[in-house]
Amino acid sequence: MTPEEETEIRRRQKSRNLVVGGVLFFFVILFYAITIVRMGD
C-alpha cells in the first residue's frame, strides 16, 4: 500500500469517526433533554 493510500484511508476513518461521535453526542443531548422534560412534569 502506498503512503498516499494510507493517508486517504486515515482521512476517511477520521471523518467517519467524527460523524459517529456527532451522532452519539446528539443522542446524549436528546436523552438529557427528554429526562429534564419528564422531571418537569
C-alpha positions, 0 to 999 in steps of 0.5 A: 500500500502506498503512503498516499493510500494510507493517508486517504484511508486515515482521512476517511476513518477520521471523518467517519469517526467524527460523524459517529461521535456527532451522532452519539453526542446528539443522542446524549443531548436528546436523552438529557433533554427528554429526562429534564422534560419528564422531571418537569412534569 
